[in-house]
Amino acid sequence: MAIQFVNNLQLNQNYLQSAAIENLGADPGSGVLGQLIFNTGSGELKVCTTAGSTNAIYSACLLYTSDAA
């Protein structure tokens, strides 16, 4: 069972180990600012660049692009 966090998670300058980014076949229609996804259709790691909960815009990060397209 996952732990629900209702506030921000403070790591005190520590880091996450074995974290996973959500894999989706297409960009979702809603999201939160800074949300990371991996678009398996385009093979791109993307970040949500709008603060609204509807009509979110996901921009490709220049960090990584796979050959999966």
C-alpha positions as CSV (number, residue, x, y, z in Angstrom):
1,M,0.0,0.0,0.0
2,A,1.4,3.4,-1.0
3,I,1.7,6.2,1.5
4,Q,-0.4,9.3,0.7
5,F,1.5,12.6,1.1
6,V,-0.7,15.6,1.5
7,N,2.2,18.0,1.8
8,N,5.6,18.4,0.1
9,L,8.2,15.7,0.9
10,Q,11.4,17.3,2.3
11,L,14.5,15.1,1.7
12,N,16.9,17.4,3.5
13,Q,19.4,17.4,0.7
14,N,19.2,13.6,0.5
15,Y,18.2,11.8,-2.7
16,L,15.8,9.1,-3.9
17,Q,17.1,5.7,-4.8
18,S,15.5,3.5,-7.3
19,A,12.8,6.1,-8.2
20,A,10.7,5.5,-11.3
21,I,9.1,8.0,-13.7
22,E,5.6,7.3,-14.9
23,N,5.6,5.7,-18.4
24,L,2.7,6.9,-20.6
25,G,1.9,6.3,-24.3
26,A,0.8,9.9,-24.8
27,D,1.0,13.2,-22.9
28,P,-1.8,13.4,-20.3
29,G,-4.4,16.2,-20.6
30,S,-3.9,17.4,-17.1
31,G,-0.9,17.6,-14.7
32,V,0.9,19.7,-12.2
33,L,3.8,22.1,-12.7
34,G,7.1,20.1,-12.7
35,Q,5.5,16.7,-13.1
36,L,7.8,14.3,-15.0
37,I,6.6,11.6,-17.5
38,F,8.3,9.4,-20.0
39,N,6.3,9.3,-23.3
40,T,6.8,5.8,-24.6
41,G,5.3,6.8,-28.0
42,S,7.9,9.4,-28.7
43,G,10.6,8.1,-26.5
44,E,11.0,11.4,-24.7
45,L,11.3,12.4,-21.0
46,K,8.9,15.4,-20.5
47,V,8.2,17.9,-17.8
48,C,4.8,19.7,-17.3
49,T,5.4,23.4,-17.9
50,T,2.0,24.8,-17.1
51,A,0.5,25.2,-13.6
52,G,-3.1,24.5,-14.5
53,S,-4.8,21.2,-13.9
54,T,-6.4,21.0,-17.4
55,N,-4.8,21.4,-20.8
56,A,-1.3,20.8,-19.4
57,I,1.6,21.3,-21.7
58,Y,4.5,18.8,-21.5
59,S,7.8,19.9,-23.0
60,A,10.5,17.5,-23.9
61,C,13.6,17.7,-21.7
62,L,17.0,17.9,-23.3
63,L,18.3,15.4,-20.8
64,Y,17.3,12.2,-22.6
65,T,15.8,10.9,-25.8
66,S,15.6,7.2,-26.5
67,D,15.7,5.5,-29.9
68,A,12.2,4.1,-29.3
69,A,10.4,6.4,-31.7
